[in-house]
């Protein structure tokens, strides 16, 4: 007498459980990692203040208009009329550094990497500033001069009493955190 082969049939439920256990713990199309998805949940309640478009007559504030044209900032003074807040929040969440000291100057937005480093911003602005090798921009020159910025005066003006800039290990100021601003 020959032995019968037992057929093992998997139910649909077993197959679904198997598929979900192999899937990542986060929505990989929208987020870089589970930490970034958690960050999105934390900032989901943020609201946005739409930028106002300023329209000046040709004879009005001519020095200001000339400076905007000189710096090639037309794309900055003509903000986009429509935007999707969810996409903006995804971008912010995915740009959030998950490790101390690691800064990746790009964000994951709807399955694509979007850079926001100095070169990408310069390109967005129409390449307004071209520097020679070793040349610094005006901001860097002023920051590196001894009389460039008075960090203490800036911190006193902008920060809650007793708060200050965040500093690098090398002793350079980096930024003032939003939570320490007055």
Secondary structure, DSSP 8 states (H G I E B T S, - for coil): -----------HHHHHHHHHHHS-SS-TTT-SSHHHHHHHHHHTT------------TTSSHHHHHHHHHTT-HHHHS--S---HHHHHHHHHHHS-SSTT----EEEETTEEEE-SHHHHHHHTTS-----TT---HHHHHHHSTTS--HHHHHHHHB-TT---EE-TTS-EEE--GGGB-
